[in-house]
Amino acid sequence: MSWRYALKAYVTNPETVDDGAMIYFDDKVSIIKDSFAKSECHLLVLPRSTQLSRGHPTNIIDSKFKNEFEPYIDSAINYIFKHFQEKFRIKKGDDNEPNWEDDILREKDKFISKFIQIGIHSVPSMANLHIHVISRDFNSLRLKNKKHYNSFNTGFFISWDDLPLNGKKVGNDKDIETKYLKNHDLVCCYCQENFSNKFSLLKKHLELEFNKHFELR
């Protein structure tokens, strides 16, 4: 079976999947860990309706869809917030003061606004509709190239807050991929430093940024 259909089992028969990825499922949705997570915490929310699952997210996600699936998005957010609270603490500087916002792991709203992004890819790589709920650190061994990074850090990624598109055209797939995945510079999500096409330098920088802000409990 093509890798494009790797999410199908989580949609059609989640009760049979035993790979450690499943977080939650009911008759409407499955919430799973992305097997190729591009950040410390990267979840996918999968509608289980055949009609929804086969549709393109830019066409399928309307106001009704958002209202129906908002509670599941919130569940995924809560999972990520709890994961960070349990695993990490804010790193303190030499003067024993936090070198970042100390309350980001205490105030969920601030954590969400600064450190979680929710949305879809304008050109999905997988056949089944899925919504990404991902921490904005991009500190992951699975982040391996420019395309991986820019698919979440350019206009290629459409925010949940910007949906539905209400008929707004995003362009054809080839033009979108060329503009955002190939030609767009690599820009750090923490400090906005521009790394041009130097992915290996960005990758090292992202690790340093993460370790500068967080430490294991």
N, C-alpha and C positions, 0 to 999 in steps of 0.2 A: 504494500500500500504506500502511495506517495506520502512524503512528509507533510504535504499540505493538509492531509486528513488526519493528522496525529491527534487532534482534539476531539475527533468524532466520538470515541468511546465515552468520554466524560459527559457528552451531551445525550447520547442514546442509552448507555448502560453504565452510569456512574457507579452503581452498586457492585459491579464486577471488577472495577479497577482497583488494584492493590499495589500501587507503585510509590505510595507515600506523598503523592502530590495533592490528593483530595483534602480539602479543608471542610467543605460543607456541600450538601446537595439536598434539594427537595424536588417537587414536581415541576418547578418553574426554572430553576437555575442550578448550576454547579459553580463552586468557587474553588479554584485550584492554584497551587504554586506553579509558576512558569518553570518548566523543566530546563529552560535555558535562560534563567533569570539574568537580566542586565543590570540589576542593582542588588543591594543587600536584601531587600524584600520586594518581590515582584509577583503580583497576583493577577489572575485572569478571572473575570466574571463572565460566565457562558450561559446565555439563555438556552433553554432546552426545547422550546417550541421549534419544530422543523421549519416552519415558515420564517421565523425570525432568524434561526441559525444559518439558513441558506442565503439570507439577504445581505446586501452590501450595507455596512453600518451607516454610511452617509445618507442612505435612502431610508433605512429601517428605523433609525433612532429619531423618534418624534417626541412631542410633549407627553403623550400617553405612555410611551415606552419609558421615558425618564421617570415619570411618577411611579410606575410599576416596579422599576428596578432600583430606585434610589435607596430603599432599605438594604438591599444587598450590597450596594456600593459602600454604604455606611458600615456594614459588617466587615468588609474587606479593609476599610480604613482603620477600624478598631483593632483588627488583627495586626496590622503593621505597627500601629502605635504601641500596642502591648508588647510586640516583639522587641521594639527598640527600648522600651522602658525596662524590660526584663534582661536584655542582653548588654546594653550599653549605659554609660553615664557620660556627661559632658566633661571633657578633659580640662583640667585646671592648669594654668600657666605657672611660671616660676614663682610668682608672688602669691600662689595658692588661690588665685581668683580665676573664675571661669573665663576662657578665652573666646567663648561664644555665648549665645543667649542661654543662660542656665535654665530658664523656664521652658525651653522648647520641649523638654521631656516631661514637663508637668502640666502644661497647658495644651490640651489636644487641638484646640482651634488654631493656635499659633503653629503647632507642629504640622497640621494639615496645610495651612497657607504657605508655609516656607519649605516644606519637605516632602510633600506628597503630590503627585500629579495623576490625574485620572483622564482617560480619553481613549481615542482610537487612532489607528493609522489610516491615513487617507487612501493608501493602497495596501490593504491587508495581505500578509504573506500566507495566512492560514485560511482554509476553506470555511471553517465555522466561525460565525460572528463572535467576537470576544472584546471585552472592555478591559483595558490595562489599568491597574491600580498599583502604582510603583513608587518606591521611595526615591527621592531625587539626589542620590549619591553616586550612582553609576560606578560603584566600587565592586566589581564582579569579575571573576575569571572568565565568565561567559561573554563579557564585552570584549570583542576581538577585533573590531575594525571600524572604520569611519561610518559605514552604513548603519551598524548597530547603534552607535552613539547618536548620529544625526536623525535617526528615525524617531527619537524621543525629544530632541533638543532643537528642532526647527519647525517650520510650518507643516512639515510632513505629519506631525502629531497634532490631532485636533482635540482640543480640550473638551471635557464633559460640559463645562460651562458655556461653550460656544455651540453646543448642539441643542436643538436641531438646526440644520443648515437652512431649512425652509426654502429649498430650491436653489440656494447659492451654489454655483459651479466651482469646483476645486481644480478643474483642468483634467487633461487626459493623463493616464498612468505614467506614460513615458516621460512627459514633460515634468510631472511632479517629482519623479525619481531623479531626473537629471538635475533639477533646480535644487532640491533639498538634500539628496543623499550623495550626489557626486560633486556638485559645484559649490555647495555651501561650505564655508570654513568651519573648522572645529573650534567652538567657543566654550570655555569652562562654565559649567552651570553654577559654580560657587562665586567666582570672582570676575567672570566675563573676559578673562585673558584669551586672546585669539592665538590658536596654535596652527592656523592655516590648514595644511594637510598632514601635519606631523602627529599622527595618531599615537605612536609610541610615547611621545613626550606628554601628550594629553593624558594618556593612561597612567603614567607615573605621577603626574600632577594630581589626578583625581584621588589616587591612593594616599598621597601626602595630605591632601585637603581633608579627606575623611579621617585619617589618623590624627590630624591636628585638632579636630573637633570632638571626636568620640574615642572612648576607650572601653574595653571590656570590663564588666562588673566582676 
